[in-house]
C-alpha cells in the first residue's frame, strides 16, 4: 500500500524500460555511411571471423556525430569506406556490443552471395531456384 508521504514526494512511478536499439530512435531502419569495415572474433565457445562495419548515422535533426557498430550478415559483401547502407535492429549473440545488422540488397550493399540458398532466402534477396536451373 502506498503511504501518504510516498504519494506526496512522487516516489511511486512507472518503471522505465531500457531500449534494446536506442540509436534507431523508434524507427524500423536508419541510413548510415560506412567509416570502417573490419572483422571481429566471437565470444568464448565459438570461433570464426565475423564481418563488422562502423557506421556514421545520417540524421538531419542531429547536430553531433553518432556512430553504430553493425554486423554484416550472409556470405560475401561489397562494403567499403563511404558506402551508404541501411541498418536494422537485432543483436548478434556471440559478438559483444553489436546490436544492429545491415540490410542486404539495399542502397550500396548489393553484393549477391556466391551460392544459391535453398531455405531462408528472403533475408538475403535470393530468388527461389527454378526446376530447370543447375546451380
Secondary structure by P-SEA (a helix, b strand, c coil): cccaaaaaaccbbbbbbbbcccccccccbbbbbbccccccccccccbbbbbbbbbbcccccccbbbbbbbbbccccccccccccbbbbbbbbcccccccbbbbcccccccccccccccccccccccccccccccc
